[in-house]
Amino acid sequence: MDTNAVTSTQTASVERRELSDCEMELKQKEDELRTLKVDVLRLEETVKEQADMIEVNSQCLHILHSTPQALCSFPELGLRDNSDYVYKIVKF
């Protein structure tokens, strides 16, 4: 039997295994990348929601400082004074 042929066959077999391993690793990395992209999209949405809430709170605080007594004149809001209003905004 030709030793070159055996070595060549063994080399090809090893190369196929290495290629298969590389393909599996590539697929795993692609899956990880897809997962990370989804995570980034979720984080972007969360940041946008938080920014919107901050904007709403900022607008409410502006209204509170502009008309402090007017807000407490609505009993349905359940506010005793302006500090309750600020607490409810921040808690929101």
C-alpha positions as a Markdown table, in Angstrom:
| # | Residue | x | y | z |
|---|---|---|---|---|
| 1 | Met | 0.0 | 0.0 | 0.0 |
| 2 | Asp | 1.3 | 3.4 | -0.9 |
| 3 | Thr | 2.0 | 5.5 | 2.3 |
| 4 | Asn | 1.5 | 8.7 | 0.3 |
| 5 | Ala | -2.1 | 7.6 | -0.5 |
| 6 | Val | -2.8 | 6.8 | 3.2 |
| 7 | Thr | -1.3 | 10.0 | 4.3 |
| 8 | Ser | -3.3 | 11.9 | 1.7 |
| 9 | Thr | -6.5 | 10.2 | 2.8 |
| 10 | Gln | -5.8 | 10.9 | 6.4 |
| 11 | Thr | -5.0 | 14.5 | 5.7 |
| 12 | Ala | -8.2 | 14.9 | 3.7 |
| 13 | Ser | -10.2 | 13.4 | 6.5 |
| 14 | Val | -8.6 | 15.7 | 9.1 |
| 15 | Glu | -9.3 | 18.7 | 6.8 |
| 16 | Arg | -12.9 | 17.7 | 6.4 |
| 17 | Arg | -13.3 | 17.4 | 10.2 |
| 18 | Glu | -11.6 | 20.8 | 10.7 |
| 19 | Leu | -13.8 | 22.3 | 8.0 |
| 20 | Ser | -16.9 | 20.8 | 9.7 |
| 21 | Asp | -15.8 | 22.2 | 13.1 |
| 22 | Cys | -15.2 | 25.6 | 11.5 |
| 23 | Glu | -18.7 | 25.5 | 9.9 |
| 24 | Met | -20.3 | 24.6 | 13.2 |
| 25 | Glu | -18.4 | 27.3 | 15.0 |
| 26 | Leu | -19.4 | 29.8 | 12.4 |
| 27 | Lys | -23.1 | 28.8 | 12.7 |
| 28 | Gln | -22.8 | 29.2 | 16.5 |
| 29 | Lys | -21.2 | 32.6 | 16.1 |
| 30 | Glu | -24.0 | 33.6 | 13.7 |
| 31 | Asp | -26.6 | 32.5 | 16.2 |
| 32 | Glu | -24.9 | 34.5 | 19.0 |
| 33 | Leu | -24.8 | 37.5 | 16.7 |
| 34 | Arg | -28.5 | 37.2 | 16.0 |
| 35 | Thr | -29.2 | 37.0 | 19.7 |
| 36 | Leu | -27.1 | 40.0 | 20.4 |
| 37 | Lys | -28.9 | 42.0 | 17.6 |
| 38 | Val | -32.2 | 41.1 | 19.3 |
| 39 | Asp | -30.9 | 42.2 | 22.6 |
| 40 | Val | -29.7 | 45.5 | 21.2 |
| 41 | Leu | -33.1 | 46.2 | 19.6 |
| 42 | Arg | -34.8 | 45.5 | 23.0 |
| 43 | Leu | -32.3 | 47.8 | 24.8 |
| 44 | Glu | -32.9 | 50.5 | 22.2 |
| 45 | Glu | -36.7 | 50.2 | 22.8 |
| 46 | Thr | -36.2 | 50.3 | 26.6 |
| 47 | Val | -34.0 | 53.4 | 26.3 |
| 48 | Lys | -36.6 | 55.1 | 24.1 |
| 49 | Glu | -39.4 | 54.2 | 26.6 |
| 50 | Gln | -37.3 | 55.6 | 29.4 |
| 51 | Ala | -36.5 | 58.8 | 27.5 |
| 52 | Asp | -40.2 | 59.2 | 26.8 |
| 53 | Met | -41.0 | 58.8 | 30.5 |
| 54 | Ile | -38.3 | 61.3 | 31.4 |
| 55 | Glu | -39.8 | 63.8 | 28.9 |
| 56 | Val | -43.3 | 63.3 | 30.4 |
| 57 | Asn | -42.0 | 63.7 | 33.9 |
| 58 | Ser | -40.1 | 66.8 | 32.9 |
| 59 | Gln | -43.3 | 68.3 | 31.3 |
| 60 | Cys | -45.3 | 67.4 | 34.4 |
| 61 | Leu | -42.7 | 69.0 | 36.7 |
| 62 | His | -42.8 | 72.1 | 34.5 |
| 63 | Ile | -46.6 | 72.2 | 34.8 |
| 64 | Leu | -46.3 | 71.7 | 38.6 |
| 65 | His | -43.9 | 74.6 | 39.0 |
| 66 | Ser | -46.0 | 76.8 | 36.7 |
| 67 | Thr | -49.3 | 76.2 | 38.5 |
| 68 | Pro | -48.5 | 74.7 | 41.9 |
| 69 | Gln | -51.8 | 75.5 | 43.6 |
| 70 | Ala | -54.0 | 74.6 | 40.6 |
| 71 | Leu | -52.9 | 70.9 | 40.7 |
| 72 | Cys | -53.9 | 70.4 | 44.3 |
| 73 | Ser | -57.4 | 71.8 | 43.7 |
| 74 | Phe | -58.4 | 68.6 | 42.0 |
| 75 | Pro | -59.5 | 66.1 | 44.7 |
| 76 | Glu | -59.8 | 63.3 | 42.2 |
| 77 | Leu | -56.0 | 63.3 | 41.8 |
| 78 | Gly | -55.7 | 62.4 | 45.5 |
| 79 | Leu | -53.0 | 64.9 | 46.2 |
| 80 | Arg | -52.6 | 66.6 | 49.5 |
| 81 | Asp | -49.9 | 68.9 | 48.3 |
| 82 | Asn | -47.4 | 69.4 | 45.6 |
| 83 | Ser | -44.9 | 66.9 | 47.2 |
| 84 | Asp | -47.5 | 64.1 | 46.6 |
| 85 | Tyr | -47.7 | 65.1 | 43.0 |
| 86 | Val | -43.9 | 65.0 | 42.6 |
| 87 | Tyr | -43.8 | 61.6 | 44.3 |
| 88 | Lys | -46.4 | 60.2 | 42.0 |
| 89 | Ile | -44.6 | 61.5 | 38.9 |
| 90 | Val | -41.2 | 60.0 | 40.0 |
| 91 | Lys | -42.9 | 56.7 | 41.0 |
| 92 | Phe | -44.5 | 56.6 | 37.5 |
